[in-house]
Amino acid sequence: MYELTKNEELILLIVYRLKGNAYGVTIRSLFRDITSRDINFGSMYNTLYLLVRRGFIVSEQSEPSARKGGKRKKMYTLTPAGMNALKAAQDIQKQAWKGMPDLEVSE
């Protein structure tokens, strides 16, 4: 089975969380909110492209927005294979942290 990189895992999780509203700007914004760091558009779109190629997400063009000159957006949706990949990543994390005490942060 393919093991996800950290960015792939985060982007898959973000697409899942955004349910029907996952496109470049919203994905990047939630990535920043979750990680407190920016991801450049090139890196993000490259990761999205790879996830599409692996069958973990699908992309489709939205209808143009209602305002004058409204543009289409490339929307992303998780596939069953993507959900399985997320579940496997979650299981790995749970197994890795199993039995570990809560971490104490020292100043």
C-alpha positions as CSV (number, residue, x, y, z in Angstrom):
1,M,0.0,0.0,0.0
2,Y,1.1,3.5,-0.7
3,E,2.2,5.5,2.4
4,L,1.2,9.1,2.3
5,T,3.6,12.0,2.8
6,K,2.6,14.5,5.6
7,N,1.5,17.1,3.0
8,E,-0.6,14.4,1.1
9,E,-2.2,13.3,4.3
10,L,-3.0,16.9,5.3
11,I,-4.4,17.8,1.9
12,L,-6.6,14.7,1.8
13,L,-7.9,15.4,5.3
14,I,-8.6,19.0,4.2
15,V,-10.5,17.9,1.1
16,Y,-12.5,15.6,3.3
17,R,-13.2,18.3,5.9
18,L,-14.3,20.9,3.2
19,K,-16.9,18.5,1.7
20,G,-18.0,20.1,-1.5
21,N,-16.1,23.3,-1.0
22,A,-12.6,22.1,-1.6
23,Y,-10.7,24.3,-4.2
24,G,-7.3,25.9,-4.2
25,V,-8.1,29.0,-2.0
26,T,-10.1,27.1,0.6
27,I,-7.6,24.2,0.7
28,R,-4.7,26.6,1.2
29,S,-6.5,28.6,3.8
30,L,-7.4,25.6,5.9
31,F,-3.9,24.2,5.5
32,R,-2.6,27.5,7.0
33,D,-5.2,27.3,9.8
34,I,-4.2,23.8,10.8
35,T,-0.4,24.0,10.5
36,S,0.2,27.7,11.1
37,R,2.4,27.7,7.9
38,D,1.8,28.6,4.3
39,I,2.0,26.1,1.5
40,N,2.9,27.7,-1.9
41,F,0.4,27.2,-4.7
42,G,2.9,25.2,-6.8
43,S,3.5,22.7,-4.1
44,M,-0.1,22.4,-3.2
45,Y,-1.3,21.9,-6.8
46,N,1.5,19.4,-7.5
47,T,0.3,17.4,-4.4
48,L,-3.3,17.7,-5.6
49,Y,-2.2,16.5,-9.1
50,L,-0.4,13.4,-7.6
51,L,-3.4,12.6,-5.4
52,V,-5.7,12.7,-8.5
53,R,-3.3,10.4,-10.4
54,R,-3.3,7.9,-7.6
55,G,-7.1,7.9,-7.5
56,F,-7.4,9.4,-4.0
57,I,-9.3,12.5,-5.1
58,V,-11.1,13.6,-8.3
59,S,-11.4,17.1,-9.7
60,E,-14.1,18.7,-11.7
61,Q,-14.9,22.2,-12.8
62,S,-17.6,24.1,-10.9
63,E,-20.3,26.2,-12.6
64,P,-19.2,29.8,-13.1
65,S,-19.9,32.0,-10.1
66,A,-23.1,34.1,-10.3
67,R,-21.4,37.5,-10.4
68,K,-20.5,39.1,-13.7
69,G,-17.5,37.6,-15.3
70,G,-17.7,34.7,-12.7
71,K,-15.1,32.1,-13.1
72,R,-15.1,28.3,-12.7
73,K,-13.2,26.7,-9.9
74,K,-11.5,23.3,-9.9
75,M,-13.2,21.4,-7.1
76,Y,-11.7,18.4,-5.4
77,T,-13.6,15.4,-3.8
78,L,-12.3,12.5,-1.9
79,T,-12.7,9.0,-3.5
80,P,-13.3,5.7,-1.6
81,A,-9.5,5.0,-2.3
82,G,-8.7,8.4,-0.7
83,M,-10.9,7.6,2.3
84,N,-9.1,4.2,2.7
85,A,-5.7,6.0,2.5
86,L,-6.8,8.5,5.2
87,K,-8.0,5.6,7.4
88,A,-4.7,3.8,7.0
89,A,-2.8,7.0,7.9
90,Q,-5.0,7.5,11.0
91,D,-4.4,3.8,12.0
92,I,-0.7,4.3,11.7
93,Q,-0.8,7.4,13.9
94,K,-2.9,5.7,16.5
95,Q,-0.6,2.7,16.6
96,A,2.5,4.9,16.9
97,W,1.0,6.9,19.8
98,K,-0.5,3.8,21.5
99,G,0.5,3.7,25.1
100,M,2.4,7.0,25.0
101,P,1.7,9.4,27.9
102,D,0.6,12.9,27.1
103,L,3.6,15.0,26.2
104,E,4.6,17.8,28.6
105,V,5.8,21.0,27.1
106,S,8.7,22.6,29.0
107,E,9.5,26.2,28.8
